[in-house]
Amino acid sequence: MRKTLILIISCILGLTLNAQLNTDRLTSIGRNALYFEDYVLSIQYFNQVIKAKPFLIDPYYYRAIAKIQLEDYVGAEADLNIVIERNPFIHMAYYARGFAYKRQGKWNEAIADFNQALVHAPDNAIYIINRIEAYDEMERYDEALSDIDFLIRRSPKATELQFEKGRLLLMNKDTLGAFNTFDHLVEIDKHNPETWGARALINIIMDNRDDALEDYNQSIKLKTRNPNAYINRGILNYEKHKYRQALADYDKAVELDSTNISALFNRALLRNEVGDYHTAIIDLDKILTLDPNMSEAVYQRGIINAHLGNNLEAIDDFTTIINNHPNFIPALYARAEMYDRLGNAKKAFIDRDNAYKIKANHEKSDSDTDEDEIDTSAKVAVDDDSVIKGIAQLFASNADSDGAKEGIRGYVQNQAVALNNQPNIVISYYQKSNNDLPIEHYNPELLQQLNAAKILRAPAYLVCDEIKLSEGMIAYHFASIDNLSSIIAGRMNEANLYLARAYDYALVQDFSSAIEDFSKAIYIDGQNALAYFSRANIRYKMLEFRMNNETDEDENIQKGDTYRYEYEMIMRDYDKVIELAPDFAFVWYNRANLLAYQKDYQAAITSYTQAINIEPDFAEAYFNRALTYLMLNQRDKAINDLSKSGELGIYKAYSILKKLQNQ
């Protein structure tokens, strides 16, 4: 009986331990997927953990983060409610829920959570910055300014905080305080064109027009890329009757931002005034394409059409204005004149009579609301975007951004880009159909042999930018894993089966299982270069994840020998691929990325160069070699490689190239 009881207890303990290991493993895989931005996949893993052990906290927290990245703020809020209810001392949970509240416009709730997060982490700048944004939205400027002052005391050289303070003071109607802040900024950061532009705007508000003009001249001399500086200087030049200079300023503003309505409208007004009617209409047409409801533009176009004798077009414009602003007297008189020209005295009389009645009623009334008004004066351009909104992002890398959006259209050289290497080239079933990079053209002999052998269920590609799997794709690969596992059970000595299953595991972010299967394939067939290549790539991903997710304590213990061993394991696999297939350019490229990651820049350049020698149109290799040359201060070589990589399709190279050439 005693032996039976011990056996039962042992079985229970064994099952419990196995379940623990399984949920820990699922959580780890889910975190891998979360780190590599496979949010849908990570949620599925966390769902499995929650189903098995609903009392745990971590899977709810990580699932909430994934939901935030997918902009499911309501779902994230629900998960974080559970986390905080079970453990009210996790400050990151309060921050995350506050962020979710903020995205839903629940400003009071967001502030309460940011306050609670700061109880546990009182010096956390990102929490304070998010609270400032919430205060700003609620027009609680005194409290926002108090937080800003705290951050400035900690980081007195952080000019972006000074900018924000000036903006908040202006919003709080403290114009003098805003001027003093920007005046101080000019003193401490006199080489920044935006500081001069900010002070110039306050000078305009304070009606110090000459001082404003001097400030804008200095901002433009320092090569500002802000179109608003040119717009406002254009207005100041216009006021001084310097029409040619004003028009040049508006032209430059439109060159910098072809969709800037203030620049287009001001230019249209000036063109109209100097008699350049046809180009003025072109500007107004562009404005109304961008904003069909801009009454000022419709009215101005009507006036110009009337001047050009386009009577019907003018009537259409004035009718649009009257429909939207029935008490706008100038439009009624203007349309009446057009009807006179067409010989329609009846309609002309009706418009003038209506205008007379509106004017008479307005004169009798004490209210100023009886007569509609449209402001057709030049538009001063104001930078009203909050710096705080741009930097108050710890989550939501794909959320709304105030910066330029990456793409291949327009002035790509003006886009803000990070100086980050292009990622590794890996084998995948999927390639982005809208990929800006020419990865689909890479089809070396090794890949051709793999596809010709039909080892995998679908054609494989070499890709740099891996796609995020949809739910259907994820389900397909899980089913494929199950199917291959049943086949392998009866055919355990076939390397190709392990290779195929390894690629499925890699796609669902189960890296440990993928490495195990690649290793089995290599054990059975030690001459399979792509197995070594893929195993090294997975190990690289695992290393990247670990190095970016270890705690400070872990880093002190493990960053030495453990990481050195992992680097060595990856490098051995890449070197084995080179031994088996020395003309496979992509292993030289990935090897170079690893060397660059280790800061062995000269060796990295040697490997990038070898990759380029084999594959002369290897855009990513040129780009990464350029960044490596920059690390070695070899500017001219970097410029040459950036030019080549841009030519081959990596368009963000032009942004970096432009900055280098302007230095």
Buried (B, 14 or more C-beta within 10 A) or exposed (E): EEEEEEEEEEEEEEEEEEEEEBBEBBBBBBBBBBBBBBBBBBBBBBBBBBEBBEEBBBBBBBBBBBBBBBBBBEBBBBBBBBBBEEEEEBBBBBBBBBBBBBBBEBBEBBBBBBEBBBEBBEEBBBBBBBBBBBBBBBEBBEBBBEBBEBBBEEEEEBBBBBBBBBBBBBBBEBEEBBBBBBBBBBEEBEEBBBBBBBBBBBBBBBEBBEBBBBBBBBBBEBEBEBBBBBBBBBBBBBEEEBBEBBBBBBBBBBEBBBBBBBBBBBBBBBBBEEEBBEEBBBBBEBBBEEEEEBBBBBBBBBBBBBEEEBBEBBBBBBBBBBEBBEBBBBBBBBBBBBBBEEEBEEBBEBBBEBBEEBBEEBEEEEEEEBBBEBEBEBBBBBBEEBBBBBBBBBBBEEEEBEEBEBEEEEBBBEBEBEEEBBBBBBBBBBBBEEBBBBBEEBEBEBBEEBBEEEBBBEEBBBBBBBBBBEEEBBEBBBEBBEBBEEEBEEEEEBBBBBBBBBBBBBBBBBBBBBBBBBBBBBEBBEEBBBBBBBBBBBBBBBBBBBBEEBEEEEEEEBEEEBBEEBBEBBBEBBBBBBEBBEBBBBBBBBBBBBBBBBEBBEBBBBBBBBBBEBBEBBBBBBBBBBBBBBBEEBEEBBBBBBBBBBBBBBBBBBBBBBEBEEE
